[in-house]
Amino acid sequence: MEKALKLSGADVVKEVTDSGLRGRGGAGFPAGIKWKTVLDAKAEQKYVCCNADEGDSGTYADRMVMEGDPFMLIEGMAIAGIATGATKGLVYIRSEYPHAIAVMKEAIAIAERAGWLGNNIQGTDKSFALEVRRGAGAYICGEETAMLESLEGKRGMVRAKPPIPALEGLFGKPTIINNVLTLAAVPFILAKGGKAYADFGMGRSRGTLPFQLAGNIKRGGLVEKAFGITLGELINDFGGGTASGKKARAAQVGGPLGSYVPAEQFSMPMDYETFAANGAMVGHGGIVLFDSSVDMAAQARFAMEFCAIESCGKCTPCRIGSTRGVEVIDRIVAGENREMNAILLEDLCATMTDGSLCAMGGLTPMPVMSAFKFFPEDFGMKKQTRKAAE
């Protein structure tokens, strides 16, 4: 932060851009582009919002950062504000994290007393105020525009884009919205330089990510590694394989909306583009392992049911599609006209993917169709193409 206070905003943004840092919340959007958009926007008030509504299954890295090293996050947010001209920041923390909320509030107070937050930071003309906001227990508020609605005191519902939050975000003002892990990476980038951070990783996935091991795994926990390590290395070398001792069958990567990756694909490197090319996503870095006893049809049903429960209800494909999806999966498992219902499920998932307003409905088909594709026997189906079914 001392370095950031001496640099121009454009220079700080350039370091972040050169680092190749991408959004760690799951979307993987380049942070530098987002910051540059806010920097260039003309407005009397700008904001920095940290999305700490960590609701994905098997993820806890945000919580561990906030509880274990809150100043890393505070410093990253302050640098973002200094760089782009934003003078106010808000940390939106899920209500299920009371300890993280308490620790962050205490850390902010300490930083204010020490002159690292507030007016005239360390005797400069820079100012940045920071406060904590408690979420209301809605998964959908992990989506950036629903979070903004919640921060404004409204029901958490997804906004249509454009306008993008970087131009019209909180209270209609230019707003940086980044995840905890994204902002926590910024102090290292400013201290060591963008190139030092970019030297980690592979392809367009630069830097490191704290991968979170959970589920039926022998050694659960955080493993921070550079992008490029394989899924199998994380599960077997660090996680020790399944806790049950049975053969691993699949791993869900990227939260409840992430694809089920079969064991035969565990050699895939953890890289945004590689996963996307294989119909999966790295997401927030959560890895939930399943052994040979898992019922993948039940897992697919869970994904649809989860979407039905957590949908904000604003768009029809997500609100109605998820409910119909549960019904169709139930019919397939019950053996009711399986071939035609399988085609119906594919059509329904395509509609949800293409027609949903946000990732809630748009990504729910990913776990459903991956389970259906790789584990059709759990649905009472044989492996076949859609054309053969028709």
C-alpha positions in Angstrom: 0.0 0.0 0.0 2.9 2.3 0.6 4.0 1.8 -3.0 0.4 2.3 -4.2 0.2 5.7 -2.4 3.3 6.9 -4.4 2.1 5.7 -7.8 -0.6 7.1 -10.0 -3.9 5.3 -10.3 -3.1 4.3 -13.9 0.2 2.8 -12.8 -1.4 0.7 -10.0 -4.1 -0.5 -12.5 -1.3 -1.4 -15.0 0.4 -3.6 -12.4 -2.8 -5.4 -11.7 -3.4 -5.8 -15.5 0.1 -7.1 -16.1 -0.2 -9.6 -13.3 -3.0 -11.4 -15.3 -5.1 -11.5 -12.1 -8.6 -12.8 -12.9 -11.7 -12.8 -10.7 -11.4 -15.6 -8.1 -15.1 -15.6 -7.4 -15.7 -18.0 -10.3 -16.2 -15.9 -13.4 -12.5 -15.4 -14.1 -12.9 -11.9 -15.6 -9.6 -9.9 -15.8 -9.4 -7.7 -12.7 -7.3 -5.1 -14.5 -10.0 -4.4 -17.1 -12.6 -4.0 -14.5 -10.4 -1.6 -12.5 -9.5 0.4 -15.7 -13.2 0.9 -16.5 -13.8 2.3 -13.0 -10.7 4.5 -13.2 -11.8 6.0 -16.5 -15.4 6.6 -15.4 -16.3 10.1 -14.4 -18.2 10.4 -11.2 -18.1 12.3 -7.9 -18.5 9.0 -5.9 -17.1 5.6 -6.7 -17.2 2.4 -4.6 -15.2 -0.8 -4.0 -17.4 -3.8 -3.0 -16.0 -7.1 -1.8 -18.2 -10.0 -2.4 -17.7 -12.2 0.6 -21.0 -14.1 0.3 -19.2 -17.4 0.0 -22.1 -19.8 -0.4 -20.7 -22.5 -2.7 -20.6 -26.0 -1.3 -17.1 -27.1 -0.3 -15.6 -23.5 -0.3 -14.2 -21.8 2.8 -11.1 -19.9 1.5 -12.8 -16.5 1.8 -13.7 -17.2 5.5 -10.2 -18.3 6.3 -8.7 -15.2 4.7 -11.0 -12.9 6.7 -10.6 -14.7 10.0 -6.9 -15.5 9.6 -5.4 -12.4 7.8 -8.1 -9.7 7.5 -5.5 -6.9 6.8 -4.5 -8.6 3.5 -8.1 -8.0 2.3 -8.3 -4.5 3.8 -5.1 -3.6 2.1 -6.2 -5.0 -1.2 -9.5 -3.0 -1.0 -7.7 0.2 0.0 -5.3 -0.2 -3.0 -8.3 -0.7 -5.3 -9.9 2.5 -4.0 -6.7 4.5 -4.2 -6.1 3.3 -7.7 -9.5 4.1 -9.1 -10.6 7.1 -7.1 -13.1 5.2 -5.0 -13.4 6.6 -1.5 -15.7 4.1 0.1 -15.6 0.3 0.4 -18.1 -2.3 1.6 -17.4 -5.9 2.5 -20.6 -8.0 2.0 -20.2 -11.0 4.3 -22.6 -13.9 4.5 -24.6 -14.0 7.7 -23.4 -17.6 8.4 -19.9 -16.2 9.1 -20.4 -14.4 12.4 -16.7 -14.8 13.5 -15.5 -13.5 10.1 -17.8 -10.4 10.5 -16.5 -9.8 14.0 -12.8 -10.1 13.0 -13.2 -7.9 10.0 -14.9 -5.2 12.0 -12.2 -5.3 14.6 -9.4 -5.2 11.9 -11.0 -2.2 10.2 -11.1 -0.3 13.5 -7.4 -1.1 14.1 -6.5 0.1 10.5 -8.5 3.3 11.0 -6.7 4.0 14.3 -3.3 3.4 12.6 -4.1 5.8 9.8 -4.4 3.2 7.0 -8.1 3.9 6.5 -10.2 7.1 6.6 -9.2 10.6 5.5 -5.7 11.6 4.5 -4.2 8.0 4.6 -0.7 8.2 6.0 -0.6 11.9 5.6 -1.5 11.8 1.9 -4.5 13.4 0.1 -6.0 9.9 -0.4 -9.1 8.8 1.5 -10.8 5.4 1.8 -13.5 4.4 4.3 -14.4 0.8 4.8 -17.4 -0.9 6.5 -18.9 -4.4 6.8 -22.4 -5.4 5.7 -24.0 -8.6 6.8 -25.8 -10.7 4.1 -29.3 -12.1 4.7 -28.6 -15.7 3.9 -29.5 -15.7 0.2 -27.2 -17.7 -2.2 -28.2 -15.5 -5.1 -26.6 -12.5 -3.4 -23.2 -14.1 -4.4 -24.1 -12.8 -7.9 -22.7 -9.3 -8.1 -25.9 -7.4 -9.1 -28.1 -9.2 -6.6 -25.5 -8.3 -4.0 -25.7 -4.6 -5.0 -29.5 -4.7 -4.6 -29.1 -6.2 -1.1 -26.5 -3.5 -0.2 -29.0 -0.9 -1.3 -31.5 -2.3 1.2 -33.7 -4.1 -1.4 -34.5 -7.7 -2.0 -31.6 -9.6 -3.6 -32.6 -9.9 -7.2 -30.5 -10.0 -10.3 -30.2 -6.9 -12.4 -30.2 -7.0 -16.2 -26.9 -6.0 -17.9 -26.0 -3.6 -19.4 -25.3 -1.3 -17.6 -22.3 -3.1 -16.1 -21.6 -2.4 -12.4 -18.2 -0.9 -13.3 -20.1 2.0 -14.8 -23.4 1.9 -12.9 -23.1 -0.2 -9.8 -23.9 0.6 -6.1 -26.4 3.5 -6.0 -25.8 3.9 -9.8 -22.1 4.9 -9.3 -19.0 3.2 -10.8 -18.2 0.2 -8.7 -15.4 -2.3 -8.5 -16.8 -5.7 -7.4 -14.3 -8.4 -6.6 -14.1 -11.5 -4.6 -12.1 -11.8 -1.3 -9.4 -13.9 -3.0 -9.0 -11.5 -5.9 -8.5 -8.5 -3.6 -6.3 -10.4 -1.2 -3.9 -11.1 -4.1 -3.4 -7.4 -4.8 -0.9 -6.6 -2.0 1.5 -9.2 -3.3 1.2 -7.9 -6.8 2.0 -4.3 -5.7 4.8 -5.4 -3.4 6.6 -7.8 -5.9 5.3 -6.5 -9.2 2.7 -7.8 -11.7 5.3 -9.9 -13.5 6.3 -11.8 -10.4 2.6 -12.8 -9.9 2.2 -13.6 -13.6 5.2 -16.0 -13.4 2.9 -18.4 -11.6 0.3 -20.4 -13.5 -0.3 -21.4 -17.1 -1.9 -20.0 -20.2 -4.3 -17.3 -19.3 -4.7 -18.6 -15.8 -2.0 -16.6 -13.9 -1.0 -16.7 -10.3 -2.2 -19.0 -7.6 -5.5 -20.2 -6.1 -6.3 -21.7 -2.7 -8.0 -24.9 -3.8 -10.4 -26.2 -1.2 -10.6 -30.0 -0.6 -13.9 -31.3 0.8 -16.4 -34.1 0.6 -15.4 -37.8 0.9 -11.7 -37.0 1.2 -9.1 -38.2 3.6 -7.4 -34.9 4.2 -9.6 -31.9 3.7 -8.3 -28.3 3.7 -6.8 -25.5 1.7 -4.0 -26.0 -0.8 -2.7 -22.9 -2.4 -1.0 -23.8 -5.7 -0.3 -22.2 -9.0 -2.8 -22.9 -11.8 -1.7 -25.9 -13.8 -1.6 -28.5 -11.0 -3.9 -31.4 -12.0 -7.1 -32.3 -10.2 -5.7 -35.7 -9.5 -2.6 -34.3 -7.8 -4.8 -32.2 -5.5 -7.1 -35.0 -4.6 -4.5 -37.8 -4.2 -1.2 -36.2 -3.3 -2.6 -33.5 -1.0 -6.1 -34.9 -0.1 -5.0 -38.5 0.3 -7.8 -39.9 -1.8 -11.2 -40.9 -0.5 -11.9 -41.0 3.3 -13.8 -44.2 2.8 -11.0 -45.9 1.1 -13.3 -46.8 -1.8 -12.4 -45.8 -5.4 -13.0 -42.2 -6.3 -15.8 -41.9 -8.8 -16.3 -38.1 -9.4 -15.4 -34.7 -8.1 -17.6 -31.6 -8.3 -15.4 -28.6 -9.0 -16.6 -25.0 -8.7 -19.5 -25.2 -6.2 -23.0 -26.6 -6.6 -23.3 -25.2 -10.1 -20.0 -26.8 -11.2 -19.6 -29.9 -13.4 -19.1 -33.4 -12.0 -15.7 -34.5 -13.3 -15.4 -38.2 -13.6 -12.3 -40.0 -12.2 -10.9 -40.7 -15.7 -10.6 -36.9 -16.2 -8.6 -36.2 -13.0 -5.5 -35.7 -15.1 -7.0 -32.3 -16.2 -4.8 -29.3 -15.2 -6.6 -26.7 -13.0 -6.8 -24.0 -15.7 -9.9 -21.9 -16.6 -9.6 -22.6 -20.4 -8.9 -26.3 -20.1 -11.8 -26.8 -17.8 -14.1 -24.8 -20.0 -13.1 -26.8 -23.1 -14.2 -29.9 -21.2 -17.6 -28.5 -20.1 -16.5 -27.8 -16.6 -15.3 -24.8 -14.6 -12.7 -24.0 -12.0 -15.0 -21.6 -10.2 -14.1 -20.6 -6.7 -11.7 -23.5 -6.4 -13.9 -25.8 -4.4 -13.4 -29.5 -4.9 -15.9 -32.0 -3.4 -15.0 -35.6 -3.8 -17.4 -38.6 -4.2 -16.5 -42.3 -4.0 -18.0 -45.3 -5.9 -21.1 -45.3 -3.6 -22.5 -42.0 -4.9 -25.8 -41.9 -6.7 -25.2 -39.4 -9.5 -28.9 -39.2 -10.5 -29.6 -38.0 -7.0 -26.7 -35.5 -7.3 -28.2 -34.2 -10.6 -31.6 -33.9 -8.9 -30.0 -32.0 -6.0 -28.6 -29.4 -8.5 -32.0 -28.7 -10.0 -33.6 -28.6 -6.5 -31.0 -26.3 -5.2 -31.6 -23.9 -8.1 -35.4 -24.0 -7.5 -34.9 -23.1 -3.8 -32.2 -20.4 -4.3 -33.6 -18.7 -7.5 -34.4 -15.1 -7.1 -37.4 -15.7 -9.3 -36.8 -12.8 -11.7 -36.4 -14.8 -14.9 -38.6 -17.6 -16.2 -36.0 -20.1 -17.4 -34.4 -20.3 -13.9 -37.6 -20.0 -11.8 -39.7 -22.5 -13.8 -37.0 -24.5 -15.5 -35.5 -25.7 -12.3 -38.8 -26.9 -10.9 -39.6 -28.7 -14.2 -36.1 -30.2 -14.1 -36.6 -31.9 -10.8 -39.8 -33.4 -12.2 -38.2 -34.7 -15.4 -35.3 -36.2 -13.5 -37.7 -38.0 -11.2 -39.6 -39.4 -14.2 -36.3 -40.6 -15.8 -35.2 -42.4 -12.6 -38.7 -43.9 -12.2 -38.4 -45.4 -15.7 -41.2 -43.3 -17.3 -40.6 -43.0 -21.0 -36.9 -42.5 -20.3 -35.7 -41.8 -23.9 -38.1 -39.0 -24.5 -37.7 -37.5 -21.0 -33.9 -37.5 -21.6 -34.4 -35.4 -24.7 -36.8 -33.2 -22.8 -34.1 -32.7 -20.1 -31.5 -31.7 -22.6 -33.9 -29.2 -24.2 -34.8 -27.8 -20.8 -31.1 -27.4 -19.9 -30.3 -25.7 -23.2 -33.1 -23.2 -22.5 -31.9 -22.5 -19.0 -28.3 -22.1 -20.2 -29.2 -19.7 -23.0 -32.2 -17.8 -21.5 -31.4 -17.3 -17.8 -30.5 -13.8 -16.7 -27.5 -14.8 -14.6 -25.3 -17.8 -13.7 -27.8 -19.3 -11.2 -30.0 -20.7 -14.0 -27.3 -20.5 -16.7 -25.0 -22.9 -14.9 -27.4 -25.3 -13.2 -27.5 -27.5 -16.3 -23.7 -28.0 -16.0 -23.8 -30.5 -13.1 -27.0 -32.0 -14.4 -25.8 -32.7 -17.9 -22.3 -33.8 -16.7 -23.9 -36.4 -14.4 -26.2 -37.5 -17.2 -23.3 -37.7 -19.7 -20.8 -39.5 -17.7 -23.0 -41.6 -15.4 -26.1 -42.5 -17.5 -26.4 -45.9 -15.7 -27.4 -44.1 -12.5 -30.4 -42.8 -14.5 -31.2 -46.2 -15.8 -29.9 -45.2 -19.2 -27.3 -46.6 -21.5 -24.5 -44.4 -22.9 -25.9 -43.0 -26.2 -26.0 -39.9 -28.2 -29.0 -37.6 -28.4 -29.4 -38.6 -32.1 -29.6 -42.3 -31.2 -32.3 -41.5 -28.5 -34.4 -39.6 -31.1 
